[in-house]
Amino acid sequence: MEKTLVLIKPDAFAQGHCGDILKMYEREGFKICAAKVLTMDKKIAASHYVEHIGRPYYDGLVEFMTSAPLMALVIGGENVIKRVREINGATNPANAAEGTVRKLYAENGSKNAVHASDSPESAAREIKIYFSELEIVED
């Protein structure tokens, strides 16, 4: 079973959209393998967004992601990385397809409701930032 990391970001979490977003993944037959609520700190942000350090938008991204609680999830299923990204929609909600998470719940291209890993390598790296092996249900 392939796994991906999903973050329901502070904007969507604060607006109470977690349940609706989870339903969208579960309706596709995906399994919630792990879930927790946390407030990201700068150390976690630096680890998660390591490839973005030094880019012009990095400080604003960290400020937003550390500003309030979020929900971290490990979601499993067949072809889950690609399919979850399709369910989430384009990064900018103005370009997202109707019925996608971002079309329904994102404020703009920066406050865009969710993050999902973009590759198996990213998923493996990102999951370890938020969850220990004991916290992830495998079956």
N, C-alpha and C positions, 0 to 999 in steps of 0.2 A: 504494500500500500504506500503510495507516494504521500508525502506530508508537506505542508506549507505553513508559514507563519502569517497570521493576519493580525494587524493592530486596528482596533476600532479607536480612532484618534480622539483627542480631547473634545473636538467640536461635536462629533456625533455622539460620543459618550454623554456629554453634558446635556444634550437635547433628548436623551432617553431613547436613542435609536438602536441600542444593542440587540434587543429582542427581535426587532424587525429584520435587522441585518443577519442575525444568526438563522432566522427562519429561511432567508433566501438561500443560504448555503445548505441547510438541511433539506430543503425541498429538492435540491439537486442530487440528494443521496449521499452527501458528504457527512463524515463523522467528526464530531467535536472530540478531539483526543486530549486536549488540555485547555484550561481557561483560567485566567486570573485578572484581577483589577490591580493596577499599580499606578503610581505617579513616576514617570521616567525622570531620572536625574541626569546631570550632565555627563557623568561617566558612562551610563547606559547609552545615552544619545551618541557619544563619541564612538562607542563600540559599534552601535547599530549603523550609524551613518559615516563610518570611517572613510569611505570613498568620496564623500562630499566635503570633508574638512578642507578649508581654504577657499572654497568656492564662494562667490558673492552672497548667495542665499543661505549659507550654512547657519549663521548666527540667528537669523529669523526662524529657520526651521527648528533649531534647538529651543529657542524661546517658546515657540508654539507647542512643541511636543512635551516640554517640561512644565507647561503652564497649569495643567490640571490632570486628573486621572484619565486613564485609558484602559481598554480591555485588550489583553494579549491572548491569542488563541493559536493552538495547533489544530489544523484541520487536515483530515486524511481522506483519501479516496483515489480512484483511478483518474489519472491526468489532472489532478487537483490544482497544480500550479497554474496551468494554462486556463483551466475552466474558472477558477476563482477570479483570476484577473479579468476574464470576460464578464463575469457577474458584477465585478466592481465597476467596470466601464473606464472610459478615458480619464486621465488625470484631471483634466479641466472639465467640470460638469457641463459646460456649454457645448462641449464636443462629445459628451457621453450619450450612448444610445438610451432610448426610453426604457424605463423599467430597471436600469442598472442601479447599483448602490449609490454611485456618485450623482447620477441624474436625480435620484430621489432625495438624497440626504446631504450632499456636499454644498458648501457655501461658495467656494471658488477654487481655483487651481492650487492654492496653498492650503486652505482649510477644506480638504477634500475627503473627509470622513474615514477613509481606510487606507491601510498599507497592506500589500501582499508581496511575498517574495517573488522574484522574477525568474528564478532558475533553481534547479536542484541544489546547486552549490550555495547560492544565497540562502535558500531555505534551511539547509543544514547548519550554516553559520549563524543565522539569525535565531533559529529555535533555541540554540545553546545559550544565547544571551539572556533569554527569558525563562527557560525551563530546564530543570534537571531531568535526567532519564526517568527518575521515580515519579515525576509529575505527569508523565505522558502515558496515556492508556493506549495499548497497542492493538487490542482486538475489539 
